[in-house]
Amino acid sequence: MRLRKILLLLGAFILSAVVFFINAATKSVDLESSFLQQVRTVCILLSYLAIYLFIIIIKKEKQRGIVQSIGAVALFTGIFLASYLIISLLPLNGFKTRDLTLFPQDYQTIFFSSIISLISGVFAIVVLLFIKDLILYKRKKTTLRNFLILVGSLLAASLSQLMNKPLEETVISKIFTVIAILMIIVNSFRLAWIAYLPRREKIYSLLYSLLAFFGFLVILIIISSEEGGWTEKGIHYYSSALFTFLQLTSTLGAVYFGMSFSSTLFHLPTAEAFDRKQTEISSLHNLSRLINQVFDLKDLAETATKMTTEVIQAASVWLEIIPTEGSFHKSGLMSYRNISVEEIETILSGDEKSIRKIICQTKKVLMIDDVGADKRTKHLPKMKKVGSMLVVPLLSHQNVIGILYATKEIEYGFDQDDVDILSGFADQVAIAIENARLIEKSFEKERLQRELMLAQEMQKRLLPQQLPQFPTADLKAVSSPALEVGGDYYDYVQISDDLVGIVIGDVSGKGVGAAFYMAEVKGIFQSLAKIFRSPREFMIKANESLVTSIDKGSFISLIYSTLNVQTGELIIARAGHCPILYISDSKQEYLKPDGLGLGLKTGKIFEENIQEKKIMMKSGDVCVFYTDGVTESRSPSGEEFGYERLMDVVSTNKKKTSEEIKEAIIQTVWNYTDAKGYHDDLTIFVVKWL
């Protein structure tokens, strides 16, 4: 691109130099239609084509706004006028006129005629290109067509002078000139850009248009005067086509910027309304963007009050957030501008007549034109800053989650436009607040989830990581909480080489509370099981430890048994827990020794109701300890799994290993619930005597 610009400038310079030398060589000769005249004309046209292409490149590199374009035209007009006047004051001999042909009297006149002609050509091209951008702004279907006709008529009027003598005018050139002037007038009504300028830019465009108008007017007066100086004759001498082109583009500039000045002047009173609408749109756009980017309620409130102050020109603004039912998020006064907390409390004072209460009850916009006279606020003390008030609720699912207040010092300061824009703000802010709250909830939920997963991992560690292995007995167990953590518990303790203690329990309820009691039971079991070998005595001591610490209404069901791994003797004590399923070759039954749940009763009542039961296990016998999560699992129809189905599945699989029996129970329960999962904690402990 840089090389292209250099080549274009170099080409324009060489072609202009050729024209100068031809002019110098034929200073006193009338070329008329000679070959040199044709070469000269071609060189002039090509030089201006190169200049045009160069200006196009420069213009694309430096894009300007509407006002900057008008300012640039005014600046170029001033520069051209200054250059023109300076050159015209030079003491040159000028031209002699003979038979409508101009003859320069010295070489200086030829040189400066070339300079002013080049400046004039550049100026005319720049003006036309800048005005083109203004005319084609927000174009319609006919806009480009009309502009092309204008350009075509300008070129036709100019080119029709190419073969004429410098001061000669023909009928054809006059016709094209008239057409060009008509199209100048038509295109000068293309002022769509004015409506889209804010007030500040309208004022600048008004000033620039006025300067440009007077500049073009002066140019027209100077170059069109009948007693023109040598500079006007110099442009004629260089090229009559250029003179016509300069004259018509100056006419276009004068008419167009005269029209733009008048139109901008008429649009100025509406500029404030346009600025406001533009600010409203921009503010709503920014709020919409903030909905997805800002999750801090304080930042949202600050943005909302700032935008409200700017858009509706409020004297003071504040925003308060009202917590909805069950909400634990931030609430209260979140942001305030140009007003103190004490003044806000004064305005919102009053129990029955409080503005806050009115908004929460009606859930509608409240506009108070005269705070001192309105019955809803006349009880308030007079305040200089508060003449009128606009209050808008922030609604979410028909609940008021916040209130946006705006005041002005004058009475009747707000209108329907203010209501509309503030309502739009309120809707956007309400969405943003809900988003912020949802994000905060999701963070809180994620944090709790992580903590629960940690609790689940810790609870798993409370259960045995592996069960002991004996040549005579096969032990397998599993526990699955309904929630992240649960209240089911199983464990074992090696009391002696021959004796192992087995415990399974279920805390009433589910979740974290049950898990805490489960952890407490583990501590009691591990500390008491080796001291009190009798399951009954263990239950009595465990109840004494728990009854003082467990909440009323809560209890723990438990089965504790000791298994002699040499003899197969199994002694069982049951504290309100599910009965043990015992399967042998000769019988299958549920063992249900009496006993109350731990933590329900104290002293003798518990001791009198706790029993022990003893069985001797034989080869192939199976005992299944379990929690009610197994028997109370429900099918899609709502029917419980029950004790019979549990007995059937264990009887069917009694020949298998403890691991296989355990898996068969789990799979059967899973299928029965139609893969919907368990509704309660589920724990299974299988003992098979080998």
C-alpha positions as CSV (number, residue, x, y, z in Angstrom):
1,M,0.0,0.0,0.0
2,R,2.8,2.4,0.8
3,L,4.5,1.7,-2.6
4,R,1.3,2.3,-4.3
5,K,0.9,5.7,-2.7
6,I,4.5,6.6,-3.6
7,L,3.9,5.6,-7.3
8,L,0.7,7.6,-7.5
9,L,2.3,10.7,-6.1
10,L,5.3,10.3,-8.3
11,G,3.1,9.8,-11.4
12,A,1.0,12.9,-10.5
13,F,4.2,14.9,-10.1
14,I,5.7,13.8,-13.4
15,L,2.5,14.4,-15.4
16,S,2.2,17.9,-13.8
17,A,5.8,18.6,-14.7
18,V,5.1,17.6,-18.3
19,V,2.1,20.0,-18.4
20,F,4.3,22.8,-17.0
21,F,7.0,22.2,-19.6
22,I,4.5,22.2,-22.4
23,N,3.0,25.4,-21.1
24,A,6.5,27.0,-20.8
25,A,7.5,25.9,-24.3
26,T,4.4,27.2,-25.9
27,K,4.0,30.4,-23.8
28,S,3.1,32.7,-26.7
29,V,1.6,30.0,-29.0
30,D,-2.1,29.2,-29.5
31,L,-2.1,25.5,-29.5
32,E,-5.8,25.1,-30.4
33,S,-6.3,21.4,-31.4
34,S,-2.7,20.5,-32.0
35,F,-1.0,17.2,-30.9
36,L,0.7,19.0,-28.0
37,Q,-2.7,20.3,-26.8
38,Q,-4.0,16.7,-26.8
39,V,-0.9,15.4,-24.9
40,R,-1.3,18.3,-22.4
41,T,-5.0,17.4,-21.8
42,V,-4.3,13.7,-21.3
43,C,-1.5,14.5,-18.9
44,I,-3.8,16.8,-16.8
45,L,-6.6,14.1,-16.7
46,L,-4.1,11.4,-15.7
47,S,-2.5,13.5,-13.1
48,Y,-5.8,14.3,-11.4
49,L,-6.8,10.6,-11.6
50,A,-3.6,9.7,-9.8
51,I,-4.3,12.4,-7.2
52,Y,-7.9,11.0,-6.8
53,L,-6.6,7.4,-6.2
54,F,-4.1,8.7,-3.7
55,I,-6.7,10.6,-1.7
56,I,-9.0,7.5,-1.7
57,I,-6.2,5.4,-0.1
58,I,-5.5,8.1,2.5
59,K,-9.1,8.5,3.3
60,K,-9.6,4.8,3.9
61,E,-6.6,4.7,6.2
62,K,-8.0,7.5,8.4
63,Q,-11.8,6.9,8.9
64,R,-13.6,9.9,10.4
65,G,-17.0,10.3,12.0
66,I,-19.7,12.6,10.7
67,V,-18.7,15.7,12.7
68,Q,-15.0,15.1,12.0
69,S,-15.7,15.0,8.2
70,I,-17.6,18.3,8.3
71,G,-14.8,19.8,10.4
72,A,-12.2,18.5,7.8
73,V,-14.1,20.1,4.9
74,A,-14.2,23.4,6.8
75,L,-10.5,23.1,7.5
76,F,-9.7,22.3,3.9
77,T,-11.8,25.2,2.7
78,G,-9.9,27.6,5.0
79,I,-6.6,26.3,3.8
80,F,-7.6,26.6,0.2
81,L,-8.8,30.2,0.7
82,A,-5.6,31.2,2.4
83,S,-3.5,29.6,-0.3
84,Y,-5.5,31.2,-3.0
85,L,-5.3,34.7,-1.5
86,I,-1.6,34.4,-0.8
87,I,-0.8,33.4,-4.4
88,S,-3.1,36.0,-5.8
89,L,-1.1,38.7,-4.0
90,L,2.1,37.8,-5.7
91,P,3.5,40.5,-8.1
92,L,3.2,38.7,-11.4
93,N,2.7,40.0,-14.9
94,G,-0.4,37.8,-15.4
95,F,-2.1,37.1,-18.8
96,K,-3.0,38.8,-22.0
97,T,-6.3,38.0,-23.6
98,R,-6.6,37.5,-27.3
99,D,-9.5,35.8,-29.1
100,L,-10.7,34.1,-25.9
101,T,-7.2,32.7,-25.4
102,L,-4.9,33.5,-22.5
103,F,-1.2,34.1,-23.0
104,P,1.1,34.2,-19.9
105,Q,3.5,37.2,-19.7
106,D,6.3,35.4,-17.8
107,Y,7.3,31.9,-16.6
108,Q,6.5,32.8,-13.0
109,T,2.9,33.2,-14.0
110,I,3.0,29.7,-15.7
111,F,4.5,28.2,-12.6
112,F,2.1,29.6,-10.0
113,S,-0.8,29.0,-12.3
114,S,0.2,25.3,-12.2
115,I,0.5,25.4,-8.4
116,I,-2.9,27.0,-7.8
117,S,-4.5,24.7,-10.3
118,L,-3.1,21.6,-8.6
119,I,-4.3,23.0,-5.2
120,S,-7.7,23.7,-6.7
121,G,-8.0,20.2,-8.2
122,V,-7.0,18.5,-4.9
123,F,-9.4,20.7,-3.0
124,A,-12.3,19.9,-5.3
125,I,-11.7,16.1,-5.2
126,V,-11.4,16.1,-1.4
127,V,-14.7,18.1,-1.0
128,L,-16.5,15.8,-3.3
129,L,-15.4,12.7,-1.5
130,F,-16.3,14.0,2.0
131,I,-19.7,15.2,0.8
132,K,-20.2,11.8,-0.8
133,D,-19.9,10.2,2.7
134,L,-22.4,12.6,4.2
135,I,-24.9,12.1,1.3
136,L,-24.7,8.3,1.4
137,Y,-25.1,8.0,5.2
138,K,-28.1,5.7,5.9
139,R,-28.7,5.5,2.2
140,K,-32.0,4.5,0.5
141,K,-32.5,2.8,-2.8
142,T,-32.4,6.1,-4.8
143,T,-29.6,7.8,-2.9
144,L,-26.7,6.2,-4.7
145,R,-28.5,6.7,-8.1
146,N,-29.0,10.4,-7.4
147,F,-25.4,10.9,-6.3
148,L,-24.0,9.1,-9.4
149,I,-26.1,11.4,-11.6
150,L,-24.7,14.4,-9.7
151,V,-21.1,13.2,-10.3
152,G,-21.9,12.3,-13.9
153,S,-23.3,15.8,-14.6
154,L,-20.3,17.4,-12.8
155,L,-17.8,15.5,-15.0
156,A,-19.9,16.1,-18.1
157,A,-20.0,19.8,-17.5
158,S,-16.3,19.9,-16.8
159,L,-15.2,17.6,-19.7
160,S,-17.3,19.5,-22.2
161,Q,-14.8,22.4,-21.7
162,L,-11.7,20.3,-22.6
163,M,-11.6,21.2,-26.2
164,N,-12.7,24.8,-25.8
165,K,-10.6,27.9,-25.6
166,P,-9.9,29.0,-22.0
167,L,-12.6,31.7,-21.8
168,E,-15.0,30.0,-24.2
169,E,-18.4,28.7,-23.1
170,T,-20.6,26.4,-25.2
171,V,-24.3,25.6,-25.1
172,I,-23.5,21.9,-24.1
173,S,-21.4,22.9,-21.2
174,K,-24.2,25.3,-20.0
175,I,-26.8,22.5,-20.3
176,F,-24.7,20.1,-18.2
177,T,-24.0,22.9,-15.7
178,V,-27.8,23.5,-15.2
179,I,-28.3,19.7,-14.7
180,A,-25.5,19.6,-12.3
181,I,-26.9,22.5,-10.2
182,L,-30.3,20.7,-10.2
183,M,-28.7,17.5,-8.9
184,I,-26.8,19.5,-6.3
185,I,-30.0,20.8,-4.9
186,V,-31.6,17.3,-5.0
187,N,-28.6,15.7,-3.2
188,S,-28.4,18.5,-0.7
189,F,-31.6,17.3,1.0
190,R,-29.7,14.1,1.9
191,L,-29.1,15.0,5.6
192,A,-30.0,11.8,7.3
193,W,-26.9,12.0,9.6
194,I,-28.2,15.0,11.5
195,A,-30.9,12.9,13.3
196,Y,-28.3,10.5,14.7
197,L,-26.1,13.1,16.2
198,P,-26.2,13.8,20.0
199,R,-26.6,17.3,21.2
200,R,-22.9,18.0,21.6
201,E,-22.1,16.8,18.1
202,K,-25.0,18.8,16.7
203,I,-23.5,22.0,18.1
204,Y,-20.1,21.2,16.5
205,S,-21.7,20.3,13.2
206,L,-23.6,23.5,13.3
207,L,-20.4,25.5,13.8
208,Y,-18.5,23.6,11.1
209,S,-21.3,23.8,8.6
210,L,-21.5,27.5,9.0
211,L,-17.8,28.0,8.5
212,A,-17.8,25.6,5.5
213,F,-20.8,27.5,4.0
214,F,-19.2,30.9,4.2
215,G,-15.9,29.5,3.0
216,F,-17.5,28.0,-0.2
217,L,-19.5,31.2,-0.7
218,V,-16.3,33.3,-0.6
219,I,-14.7,30.9,-3.1
220,L,-17.6,31.2,-5.5
221,I,-17.6,35.0,-5.2
222,I,-13.8,35.1,-5.9
223,I,-13.6,32.7,-8.8
224,S,-16.9,33.7,-10.5
225,S,-16.3,37.5,-10.5
226,E,-16.2,39.0,-14.0
227,E,-13.2,41.1,-13.1
228,G,-11.2,38.1,-11.9
229,G,-7.5,38.4,-11.1
230,W,-4.7,36.5,-12.7
231,T,-5.3,33.5,-10.4
232,E,-8.8,32.8,-11.8
233,K,-7.3,33.2,-15.3
234,G,-4.4,31.0,-14.3
235,I,-6.9,28.1,-13.5
236,H,-8.7,28.8,-16.8
237,Y,-5.3,28.8,-18.6
238,Y,-4.3,25.5,-17.0
239,S,-7.6,23.8,-17.7
240,S,-11.1,25.2,-18.3
241,A,-12.5,21.8,-17.3
242,L,-10.8,22.1,-13.9
243,F,-12.2,25.6,-13.4
244,T,-15.7,24.4,-14.1
245,F,-15.2,21.4,-11.8
246,L,-13.9,23.7,-9.0
247,Q,-16.8,26.1,-9.6
248,L,-19.5,23.3,-9.4
249,T,-18.0,21.5,-6.4
250,S,-17.8,24.9,-4.6
251,T,-21.5,25.3,-5.4
252,L,-22.2,21.9,-4.1
253,G,-20.3,22.7,-0.8
254,A,-22.1,26.0,-0.4
255,V,-25.6,24.6,-1.0
256,Y,-25.1,21.4,1.0
257,F,-23.6,23.0,4.1
258,G,-26.1,25.8,3.9
259,M,-28.8,23.2,4.0
260,S,-27.0,21.2,6.8
261,F,-26.7,24.4,8.9
262,S,-30.4,25.2,8.6
263,S,-31.5,21.6,9.2
264,T,-29.2,21.2,12.2
265,L,-30.5,24.4,13.7
266,F,-34.1,23.0,13.5
267,H,-33.0,19.7,15.0
268,L,-31.2,21.2,17.9
269,P,-34.3,21.5,20.2
270,T,-34.9,17.8,19.9
271,A,-31.3,16.8,20.4
272,E,-31.7,16.5,24.2
273,A,-34.5,13.9,23.7
274,F,-32.4,12.0,21.3
275,D,-29.4,12.0,23.6
276,R,-31.6,10.7,26.4
277,K,-33.0,7.8,24.2
278,Q,-29.4,7.0,23.2
279,T,-28.3,6.9,26.8
280,E,-31.3,4.8,27.8
281,I,-30.5,2.2,25.1
282,S,-26.8,2.2,26.0
283,S,-27.6,1.8,29.7
284,L,-30.0,-1.0,29.1
285,H,-27.4,-2.7,27.0
286,N,-24.8,-2.3,29.7
287,L,-27.2,-3.7,32.3
288,S,-28.0,-6.7,30.1
289,R,-24.3,-7.3,29.7
290,L,-23.8,-7.0,33.5
291,I,-26.4,-9.7,34.1
292,N,-24.0,-12.3,32.7
293,Q,-20.8,-10.8,34.0
294,V,-21.3,-9.3,37.5
295,F,-22.5,-11.5,40.4
296,D,-21.8,-9.2,43.3
297,L,-25.0,-7.5,44.4
298,K,-23.1,-4.5,45.6
299,D,-21.5,-3.9,42.2
300,L,-24.9,-4.4,40.5
301,A,-26.6,-1.9,42.8
302,E,-23.8,0.7,42.3
303,T,-24.2,0.3,38.5
304,A,-28.0,0.6,38.6
305,T,-28.0,3.8,40.7
306,K,-25.3,5.4,38.6
307,M,-27.1,4.7,35.3
308,T,-30.4,5.9,36.8
309,T,-28.9,9.2,37.9
310,E,-27.4,9.7,34.4
311,V,-30.4,8.7,32.3
312,I,-33.3,10.4,34.1
313,Q,-31.2,13.2,35.6
314,A,-32.3,12.4,39.1
315,A,-31.1,14.5,42.1
316,S,-30.7,11.4,44.2
317,V,-31.1,7.6,43.8
318,W,-30.9,4.6,46.1
319,L,-31.6,0.9,45.8
320,E,-32.5,-1.5,48.5
321,I,-32.8,-5.3,48.3
322,I,-35.6,-7.0,50.2
323,P,-35.1,-10.7,51.2
324,T,-37.7,-13.1,50.0
325,E,-39.1,-15.9,52.1
326,G,-36.4,-18.4,53.0
327,S,-33.6,-16.2,51.6
328,F,-30.3,-15.9,53.4
329,H,-28.6,-13.6,51.0
330,K,-27.6,-9.9,51.4
331,S,-30.4,-7.4,51.8
332,G,-31.0,-3.9,52.9
333,L,-29.7,-0.6,51.5
334,M,-27.2,-1.7,48.8
335,S,-26.3,1.6,47.1
336,Y,-27.2,5.3,47.3
337,R,-26.1,8.5,45.4
338,N,-26.3,12.2,46.4
339,I,-28.2,11.4,49.6
340,S,-27.3,10.3,53.1
341,V,-28.5,7.2,55.0
342,E,-30.2,9.5,57.6
343,E,-32.2,11.3,54.8
344,I,-33.3,7.9,53.3
345,E,-34.5,6.7,56.7
346,T,-36.5,9.9,57.1
347,I,-38.1,9.5,53.7
348,L,-39.0,5.8,54.4
349,S,-40.2,6.4,58.0
350,G,-43.7,5.6,59.1
351,D,-45.2,2.2,59.8
352,E,-48.6,2.2,58.1
353,K,-47.8,4.9,55.5
354,S,-44.2,3.8,54.7
355,I,-43.4,4.0,51.0
356,R,-41.7,0.6,51.3
357,K,-44.8,-1.0,52.6
358,I,-47.0,0.6,49.9
359,I,-44.7,-0.8,47.2
360,C,-44.5,-4.3,48.8
361,Q,-48.3,-4.4,49.0
362,T,-49.2,-3.0,45.5
363,K,-46.1,-4.2,43.6
364,K,-46.7,-1.3,41.2
365,V,-44.7,1.8,40.2
366,L,-45.3,4.8,42.5
367,M,-44.9,8.3,41.1
368,I,-45.3,11.2,43.5
369,D,-45.4,14.6,41.7
370,D,-45.4,16.7,44.8
371,V,-43.9,15.1,47.9
372,G,-45.1,18.0,50.2
373,A,-48.7,17.8,49.0
374,D,-49.2,14.1,48.3
375,K,-51.2,12.3,51.0
376,R,-48.8,9.4,51.0
377,T,-45.8,11.6,51.8
378,K,-47.1,14.8,53.3
379,H,-46.4,13.5,56.8
380,L,-42.7,13.6,56.0
381,P,-40.6,16.6,57.0
382,K,-39.7,19.0,54.2
383,M,-36.5,18.3,52.4
384,K,-34.8,20.6,49.9
385,K,-33.6,17.7,47.7
386,V,-36.9,16.0,47.4
387,G,-39.7,17.7,45.4
388,S,-40.9,14.7,43.5
389,M,-40.3,11.0,43.7
390,L,-40.4,7.9,41.5
391,V,-40.3,4.5,43.1
392,V,-40.2,1.2,41.1
393,P,-40.4,-2.3,42.5
394,L,-38.0,-5.1,41.5
395,L,-40.1,-8.1,40.9
396,S,-39.2,-11.8,40.6
397,H,-42.0,-14.3,40.4
398,Q,-44.4,-11.7,41.6
399,N,-42.3,-11.2,44.8
400,V,-40.7,-7.8,45.5
401,I,-37.0,-8.5,45.9
402,G,-35.9,-4.9,45.8
403,I,-37.0,-1.2,45.3
404,L,-35.4,1.5,43.2
405,Y,-36.0,5.1,44.4
406,A,-35.3,8.3,42.5
407,T,-36.0,11.9,43.5
408,K,-35.8,15.3,41.9
409,E,-35.6,18.7,43.7
410,I,-38.5,20.2,41.7
411,E,-42.2,19.2,41.8
412,Y,-43.6,17.2,38.8
413,G,-40.0,16.3,37.9
414,F,-40.9,12.9,36.4
415,D,-43.0,11.9,33.4
416,Q,-44.1,8.7,31.7
417,D,-40.8,8.4,29.8
418,D,-39.0,8.2,33.2
419,V,-41.4,5.6,34.4
420,D,-40.8,3.5,31.3
421,I,-37.0,3.7,31.4
422,L,-36.9,3.1,35.2
423,S,-39.2,0.1,34.9
424,G,-36.9,-1.3,32.2
425,F,-33.9,-0.8,34.5
426,A,-35.8,-2.5,37.4
427,D,-36.6,-5.5,35.2
428,Q,-32.9,-5.9,34.2
429,V,-31.7,-5.3,37.8
430,A,-34.2,-7.9,39.1
431,I,-32.9,-10.5,36.7
432,A,-29.3,-9.6,37.6
433,I,-30.1,-9.9,41.4
434,E,-31.7,-13.3,40.8
435,N,-28.8,-14.5,38.8
436,A,-26.4,-13.3,41.5
437,R,-28.4,-15.2,44.1
438,L,-28.6,-18.3,42.0
439,I,-24.8,-18.2,41.5
440,E,-24.3,-17.7,45.2
441,K,-26.6,-20.6,45.9
442,S,-24.8,-22.8,43.4
443,F,-21.5,-21.9,45.1
444,E,-23.0,-22.7,48.5
445,K,-24.4,-26.0,47.2
446,E,-21.1,-26.9,45.7
447,R,-19.3,-26.2,48.9
448,L,-21.8,-28.3,50.9
449,Q,-21.5,-31.0,48.4
450,R,-17.7,-31.1,48.8
451,E,-18.1,-31.1,52.5
452,L,-20.6,-34.0,52.3
453,M,-18.4,-36.0,50.0
454,L,-15.6,-35.5,52.5
455,A,-17.9,-36.6,55.3
456,Q,-18.9,-39.6,53.2
457,E,-15.2,-40.5,52.8
458,M,-14.6,-40.1,56.5
459,Q,-17.7,-42.2,57.4
460,K,-16.4,-45.0,55.1
461,R,-13.2,-45.0,57.0
462,L,-15.2,-45.5,60.2
463,L,-16.4,-48.9,58.8
464,P,-14.0,-51.8,58.6
465,Q,-11.7,-51.6,55.6
466,Q,-11.6,-55.4,55.5
467,L,-13.1,-58.2,57.6
468,P,-11.1,-60.9,59.4
469,Q,-10.7,-64.3,57.7
470,F,-11.1,-67.5,59.6
471,P,-10.9,-71.2,58.4
472,T,-14.3,-71.9,60.0
473,A,-16.3,-68.8,59.1
474,D,-16.7,-66.7,56.0
475,L,-17.6,-63.0,56.8
476,K,-18.7,-60.4,54.2
477,A,-20.4,-57.0,54.6
478,V,-21.5,-53.9,52.7
479,S,-23.1,-50.5,53.6
480,S,-24.7,-48.0,51.2
481,P,-26.1,-44.7,52.5
482,A,-29.3,-43.3,50.9
483,L,-27.8,-39.9,51.1
484,E,-24.1,-38.8,51.0
485,V,-23.8,-40.0,54.6
486,G,-26.1,-42.2,56.7
487,G,-26.8,-43.7,60.1
488,D,-26.2,-47.4,59.3
489,Y,-23.2,-49.0,61.0
490,Y,-21.5,-52.4,61.1
491,D,-18.2,-53.4,62.7
492,Y,-16.3,-56.2,64.3
493,V,-13.9,-56.6,67.2
494,Q,-11.4,-59.4,67.9
495,I,-12.2,-60.1,71.5
496,S,-9.8,-63.1,71.8
497,D,-8.2,-65.6,69.5
498,D,-11.4,-67.7,69.5
499,L,-14.0,-64.9,69.9
500,V,-15.1,-62.2,67.5
501,G,-17.7,-59.6,68.1
502,I,-20.1,-58.5,65.3
503,V,-22.3,-55.5,65.5
504,I,-24.8,-53.9,63.1
505,G,-27.0,-50.9,63.9
506,D,-29.3,-48.2,62.4
507,V,-29.7,-44.7,63.8
508,S,-33.2,-43.3,63.4
509,G,-33.3,-40.9,60.5
510,K,-30.8,-40.3,57.7
511,G,-28.2,-37.8,56.7
512,V,-25.6,-35.9,58.8
513,G,-27.4,-36.1,62.2
514,A,-27.6,-39.9,61.9
515,A,-24.0,-40.0,60.8
516,F,-22.9,-38.2,64.0
517,Y,-24.6,-40.8,66.2
518,M,-23.2,-43.6,64.1
519,A,-19.7,-42.3,64.8
520,E,-20.5,-42.2,68.6
521,V,-21.8,-45.8,68.5
522,K,-18.4,-46.9,66.9
523,G,-16.5,-45.3,69.8
524,I,-18.8,-47.0,72.4
525,F,-18.6,-50.4,70.6
526,Q,-14.8,-50.4,70.3
527,S,-14.3,-49.4,74.0
528,L,-17.0,-51.6,75.6
529,A,-16.9,-54.8,73.5
530,K,-13.7,-56.1,74.9
531,I,-14.7,-55.3,78.5
532,F,-18.2,-56.8,78.5
533,R,-18.1,-60.1,76.6
534,S,-21.7,-60.9,77.1
535,P,-23.8,-59.2,74.4
536,R,-26.6,-58.5,76.9
537,E,-24.2,-56.7,79.3
538,F,-22.7,-54.8,76.4
539,M,-26.1,-53.6,75.4
540,I,-26.9,-52.4,78.9
541,K,-23.6,-50.4,79.2
542,A,-24.0,-49.0,75.7
543,N,-27.5,-47.8,76.5
544,E,-26.2,-46.1,79.7
545,S,-23.6,-44.3,77.6
546,L,-26.0,-43.1,74.9
547,V,-29.2,-42.3,76.8
548,T,-27.7,-39.0,78.2
549,S,-26.3,-37.7,74.9
550,I,-29.0,-38.7,72.3
551,D,-31.8,-36.3,71.4
552,K,-35.3,-37.1,72.5
553,G,-37.2,-38.8,69.8
554,S,-34.0,-40.4,68.4
555,F,-32.8,-43.9,69.1
556,I,-30.4,-46.5,67.8
557,S,-31.4,-50.0,66.9
558,L,-28.6,-52.5,67.3
559,I,-27.7,-56.2,67.1
560,Y,-24.6,-57.4,68.9
561,S,-23.4,-60.9,68.7
562,T,-20.3,-62.9,69.6
563,L,-19.1,-65.8,67.4
564,N,-16.8,-68.5,68.7
565,V,-14.8,-69.3,65.6
566,Q,-13.8,-72.7,67.1
567,T,-17.2,-74.1,68.2
568,G,-19.6,-72.1,66.1
569,E,-21.5,-70.8,69.1
570,L,-23.3,-67.5,68.2
571,I,-24.7,-65.4,71.1
572,I,-27.1,-62.6,70.1
573,A,-28.6,-59.6,71.8
574,R,-31.0,-57.3,69.9
575,A,-31.9,-53.7,70.8
576,G,-35.0,-53.1,68.6
577,H,-33.2,-54.0,65.4
578,C,-34.4,-56.1,62.5
579,P,-34.3,-59.8,63.4
580,I,-31.3,-62.0,62.2
581,L,-32.1,-64.3,59.3
582,Y,-30.8,-67.8,60.1
583,I,-30.7,-70.4,57.3
584,S,-29.6,-74.0,57.9
585,D,-30.3,-77.4,56.2
586,S,-33.1,-78.2,58.7
587,K,-34.8,-74.8,59.1
588,Q,-34.9,-71.1,58.1
589,E,-36.1,-68.5,60.6
590,Y,-35.8,-65.0,61.9
591,L,-34.1,-64.8,65.4
592,K,-35.8,-62.1,67.4
593,P,-34.6,-61.9,71.0
594,D,-36.4,-59.1,73.0
595,G,-34.8,-55.7,73.4
596,L,-35.6,-51.9,73.3
597,G,-33.7,-49.5,71.1
598,L,-30.7,-47.8,72.6
599,G,-31.5,-44.3,74.0
600,L,-35.2,-44.9,74.6
601,K,-35.3,-46.0,78.2
602,T,-32.9,-46.1,81.1
603,G,-32.1,-48.3,84.0
604,K,-34.2,-51.4,84.9
605,I,-36.8,-50.9,82.1
606,F,-34.1,-51.5,79.5
607,E,-32.4,-54.3,81.5
608,E,-35.6,-56.2,82.0
609,N,-36.4,-56.1,78.2
610,I,-33.0,-57.1,76.9
611,Q,-32.4,-60.9,76.2
612,E,-29.7,-63.1,74.8
613,K,-30.2,-65.9,72.3
614,K,-27.7,-68.7,71.6
615,I,-27.4,-70.9,68.5
616,M,-24.8,-73.4,67.4
617,M,-23.9,-73.0,63.8
618,K,-23.2,-76.1,61.7
619,S,-21.5,-76.5,58.3
620,G,-23.3,-74.6,55.6
621,D,-25.4,-72.5,58.0
622,V,-25.9,-68.8,57.1
623,C,-26.7,-65.8,59.3
624,V,-27.6,-62.5,57.7
625,F,-27.5,-59.3,59.7
626,Y,-29.1,-56.4,57.8
627,T,-30.9,-53.0,58.3
628,D,-34.4,-52.0,57.4
629,G,-33.1,-50.5,54.2
630,V,-33.3,-54.0,52.8
631,T,-36.8,-55.1,53.8
632,E,-38.4,-51.7,53.4
633,S,-37.1,-51.0,49.9
634,R,-40.2,-50.4,47.7
635,S,-41.2,-51.4,44.2
636,P,-42.5,-48.8,41.8
637,S,-46.0,-49.7,42.9
638,G,-45.1,-49.0,46.5
639,E,-44.9,-52.5,47.9
640,E,-42.1,-53.3,50.4
641,F,-39.5,-55.9,49.6
642,G,-40.3,-57.6,52.9
643,Y,-38.9,-60.5,55.0
644,E,-40.2,-63.4,52.8
645,R,-38.3,-62.2,49.7
646,L,-35.1,-61.8,51.7
647,M,-35.5,-65.3,53.1
648,D,-36.2,-66.7,49.6
649,V,-33.1,-65.1,48.0
650,V,-30.8,-66.3,50.9
651,S,-32.3,-69.8,50.8
652,T,-31.8,-70.0,47.1
653,N,-28.2,-68.9,47.3
654,K,-27.2,-70.6,50.7
655,K,-24.8,-73.0,48.9
656,K,-22.7,-70.0,47.6
657,T,-20.0,-68.0,49.3
658,S,-20.8,-65.1,51.7
659,E,-19.7,-62.6,48.9
660,E,-22.1,-64.2,46.4
661,I,-25.0,-64.3,48.9
662,K,-24.4,-60.6,49.7
663,E,-24.3,-59.7,46.0
664,A,-27.5,-61.7,45.3
665,I,-29.4,-59.8,48.0
666,I,-28.2,-56.4,46.6
667,Q,-29.1,-57.4,43.0
668,T,-32.5,-58.7,44.0
669,V,-33.3,-55.5,45.9
670,W,-32.1,-53.4,43.0
671,N,-34.2,-55.2,40.5
672,Y,-37.2,-55.1,42.8
673,T,-37.0,-51.3,43.1
674,D,-36.7,-51.1,39.3
675,A,-33.2,-49.6,39.5
676,K,-34.6,-46.5,41.3
677,G,-32.1,-46.9,44.1
678,Y,-32.7,-47.3,47.8
679,H,-34.9,-45.0,49.8
680,D,-33.1,-45.7,53.1
681,D,-29.6,-46.6,54.2
682,L,-28.8,-50.2,53.4
683,T,-26.4,-52.5,55.2
684,I,-25.8,-56.3,55.0
685,F,-23.5,-58.5,57.1
686,V,-23.3,-62.2,56.0
687,V,-21.8,-64.9,58.2
688,K,-21.4,-68.4,56.7
689,W,-20.1,-71.3,58.9
690,L,-17.7,-73.4,56.9
